[in-house]
């Protein structure tokens, strides 16, 4: 209990210090998220791709709340759980170096960051596929896919259970790499936030030839498409920050672009509209509840 509550209190102080600007600017995830979000929202306002879409689109308010809930509020509790797991692992001699496969001591810090970014993104790409193809996981991921109008805030609209699936993978990626300094991970963090926000934004960005490496709003729009080809019914364009994995493993799909295509999935009308109900979604069975997973 001491371990749990110490981590609980430390996380609260961590958030308070960020809000009060008492942490270094490059490690201030709270204000960093606000600045990135506001900047991309301004781009949506002045150069929107879908001009018929309202500035305050459908579900903008709940998506905006999800951003802070998933990154900060939920972290207060889950970090205490991670502290307990880490302590128990240490008792059995499992440390950050226990699973080292690649040693980066002879690489400079920027090369280390790139390797960590690519490895972490690949693990998240695999997890994303699992979220679509395992029925129980898909129930939670439906919250993210229930958005009907794309905007930057939809990036972090996801069920709290996804925190439990994704964060350990990032930690595992660090454990695989020896010599990497986790303190530098803030660069990867902010890069992923920018790319993720852009991917869900109302902006017409393709990156030109770089589209085969970087994910983009046009490609990701079809990840949220209501109708998909029969041979890709489980989903397409799973890329998080990088699109290269989809092109390598042939899960890419980009037909003639329809920027107003219907979003969602069959049965998305059963997704509750209130956050309190979405919080329990996946655990509480609803009437006529069918998986309809991709």
Rosetta blueprint (number, residue, H / E / L):
1 X L
2 X H
3 X H
4 X H
5 X H
6 X H
7 X H
8 X H
9 X H
10 X H
11 X H
12 X H
13 X H
14 X H
15 X H
16 X H
17 X H
18 X H
19 X H
20 X L
21 X L
22 X L
23 X L
24 X L
25 X H
26 X H
27 X H
28 X L
29 X H
30 X H
31 X H
32 X H
33 X H
34 X H
35 X H
36 X H
37 X H
38 X H
39 X H
40 X H
41 X H
42 X H
43 X H
44 X H
45 X H
46 X H
47 X L
48 X L
49 X L
50 X L
51 X L
52 X L
53 X L
54 X L
55 X L
56 X L
57 X L
58 X L
59 X L
60 X H
61 X H
62 X H
63 X H
64 X H
65 X H
66 X H
67 X H
68 X H
69 X H
70 X H
71 X H
72 X H
73 X H
74 X H
75 X H
76 X H
77 X H
78 X H
79 X H
80 X H
81 X H
82 X H
83 X H
84 X H
85 X H
86 X H
87 X H
88 X H
89 X H
90 X H
91 X H
92 X L
93 X L
94 X L
95 X L
96 X L
97 X L
98 X L
99 X L
100 X L
101 X L
102 X E
103 X E
104 X L
105 X L
106 X L
107 X L
108 X L
109 X H
110 X H
111 X H
112 X H
113 X H
114 X H
115 X H
116 X H
117 X H
118 X H
119 X H
120 X H
121 X H
122 X H
123 X H
124 X H
125 X H
126 X H
127 X H
128 X H
129 X H
130 X H
131 X H
132 X H
133 X H
134 X L
135 X H
136 X H
137 X H
138 X H
139 X H
140 X H
141 X H
142 X H
143 X H
144 X H
145 X H
146 X L
147 X L
148 X L
149 X L
150 X L
151 X L
152 X H
153 X H
154 X H
155 X H
156 X H
157 X L
158 X L
159 X L
160 X L
161 X H
162 X H
163 X H
164 X H
165 X H
166 X H
167 X H
168 X H
169 X H
170 X H
171 X H
172 X H
173 X H
174 X H
175 X H
176 X H
177 X E
178 X E
179 X L
180 X L
181 X L
182 X H
183 X H
184 X H
185 X H
186 X H
187 X H
188 X H
189 X H
190 X H
191 X H
192 X H
193 X H
194 X H
195 X H
196 X H
197 X H
198 X H
199 X H
200 X L
201 X L
202 X L
203 X L
204 X L
205 X L
206 X L
207 X L
208 X H
209 X H
210 X H
211 X H
212 X H
213 X L
214 X E
215 X L
216 X L
217 X H
218 X H
219 X H
220 X H
221 X H
222 X H
223 X H
224 X L
225 X E
226 X L
227 X L
228 X L
229 X L
230 X H
231 X H
232 X H
233 X L
234 X L
235 X L
236 X L
237 X L
238 X L
239 X L
240 X L
241 X L
242 X E
243 X L
244 X H
245 X H
246 X H
247 X H
248 X H
249 X L
250 X L
251 X L
252 X L
253 X L
254 X L
255 X L
256 X L
257 X L
258 X L
259 X L
260 X L
261 X L
262 X L
263 X E
264 X L
265 X L
266 X L
267 X L
268 X H
269 X H
270 X H
271 X L
272 X L
273 X L
274 X L
275 X H
276 X H
277 X H
278 X H
279 X H
280 X H
281 X E
282 X L
283 X L
284 X E
285 X L
286 X L
287 X L
288 X L
289 X L
290 X L
291 X L
292 X L
293 X L
294 X L
